[in-house]
């Protein structure tokens, strides 16, 4: 019998949080792949399946995806699962794509707000990929998150490296 882990609610936010969060990370990389192909893969049936930190991912809402889309991601080794809700979604096929979500619940306690922002821009050599992360802990966890900042940036960086490797195959 599988025991379900408790879920802890997080506060939702808007795009401004990516500039003001106490813990932030931002990565930009030029990927030699067509922008529409990259967008389709990022929003495919197994989101981020190429990332070693991700055990499983699935969308909880039907296509077409957009504002309000929900997704569930389980991180390795399977102890932390987050549910995300997209609050920003813009598509300009062949030119630019953007989306952002806030985590609405997590099996890990201590988080107040957490989310990601993704932007793809068409460039002559393929796609400029920007991935931003923003996180804020609850009162008791906040000092620990500050200390863990370098480790968190390394973890987020591994997601980016895995994504670069996947698309440069």
N, C-alpha and C positions, 0 to 999 in steps of 0.2 A: 504494500500500500504506500503510495507516494504522499508524503506530508507536505502540505502547502506552507510556504513561508509567509509570515505576516507582511502586509503592505503598509508603507508609510506614505501619507500624502505630502506632496510638495506644493509650494506656491507657484502659480503661473506668472508670467511676466511678458514684457514686450521687447522689441529689438534693442532698446536703449540699454538693457541689462548687459549686453555684450561689450559695452564700453565702460560700464561702472561696476561690474561684479568684483568682489574682493579677490577672486582667483580667476585669471583669464589666460587663455593661450590662443594664438593665432598662427596659422601656417598657410603659406601660399606656394604653389608649385605649378610649373608648366608641364603638362602631360601630353605626350605625342599621340593623342587619340581624338577622334571626332567628338565634338561637344554633345551631339544628340545621342551618340553611342554611350558616352560616359553617364549622361543623365539617366538613360534607360537602365543602365546597370545599377546605379546608385539607388534607383527606385524599383528594382526588380523584385521578384518573388522571395529571394533569400538575401535581404539587405545585409551588406558588409560581411558576407560569408567568407570572403578572402582574408579577413582580419583575424590574426591569431588570438586577440583578446575577446573575440565574439564567439560564443558557443552556438547561439541560435538567434534568428531574427525573423519576424513575420509582421505583416500588416494586418491590422484588426478591422480595417474598413475596406470596402469594395473600391475598385477602380471606377472612374478616374480619381486619382489622388489630388488633393488640394487642401485648402483651408479646412481645419478640423480633422484631417486624416490622423489616425492613431496607429502606433506601431509598438511592438514589444520586442525588446532586445535582452538576451541573457548573456552575461559576461562569463568568461572562463573562470573557474572550473564549473560554474553553474550555480553559485551561491547568491549572485546578485542579478535580479531582473528589474528592468525599468520599463515603465509604460510612458510613451511620449505622445504629445498632441501638437500637430503643426499649426502654428498661428500666423505664419507668413509663407506664401507660395506664389511665385511669379515665374511664368514661362514665356520666353521669346525664342522659339525653336530656331536653331542655327546660330543664335547670337548670344543669349544670356539666359541663365536659369538661377533662381534663388529660392531657398526655403529655410525655415527656422522652426525649431520646436522647443517646447519646455517639457521637462519630465514632470508628469502629474502624479506618479507614484513609484516607489522603489522598495525593494525588499531589504535594502540597507538603511538603517536608521541614521539620523543626524544631519540629513541634508535639508536645507530650506528651499533652495532654488538651484536648478541645473538645466542646461540646454546647449544646443548646438545650432550653428548657422552655417549654411553651405552656399557658396556662389560659384558658378561656372561661367566663364567668359570665353567666347571664341577668339582665338589668336591665330596668326598664320601657321604656326607649328602645331596647332591642336587646340588645347583647352587650358586656360589658366584656372586653377582650382584653389579656392580659398575655403578654409575650414576653421571656424572659430568655436571655442568652447568657453563657457562661463559657469561658475559654480560658487555657491555660497552655503556655508554650513549653518546649522542652528547654533544657538549661543554656545553650547558646550563644545561643539565640534569646530567652531570657527578658528580658534587658535591652532588646532591640529592641522586644519586645511592649509593655513598659512605656512606652517613648517613643511607640509607635504607638497607644497607648490612645485618644487623641482621634480619630484617623483610623478606627480600628476601630469606635468608637461611632458615627461618622458613617455608616460602611458599614452597620452593623446598623440604624441609624435610617432609612436609605434603604429597607431591606426593610420596615420598619414603615410608612413613608409610602406606599410602593407598595401595601401591603396595605390600608391605610385608603382610598386612592383607589379601588382595585378594588371594595371592598365598599360604597363610598358612591356608586357609579355610578347 
